[in-house]
Amino acid sequence: MSVYDEILPSLITTTPAEGRELAIKIARKTIAAIQPDANIRAKLRPDYAEDSSKLMKAGQIVAIEFQTIAAANNYWRK
């Protein structure tokens, strides 16, 4: 079992709300993987916390992850 299996054992969720939570988790874990130093991430946070365009880009990343999860869940088996 890899570390990724522990972080993300499956894309399958019971509900769309759980899928959205998983999308946010994936986005957060991706950022942590790209910049593993928590101190640097904390230092950068004020820069994007007050920049609406950067926050919108973060929202787009979550939306893309959610699309992937929705597809994996067959759009929650219509």
Secondary structure, 3 states (H helix, E strand, C coil): CCHHHHHCCCCCCCCHHHHHHHHHHHHHHHHHHHCCCHHHHHHHHHHHHCCHHHHHHHHHHHHHHHHHHHHHCHHHHC
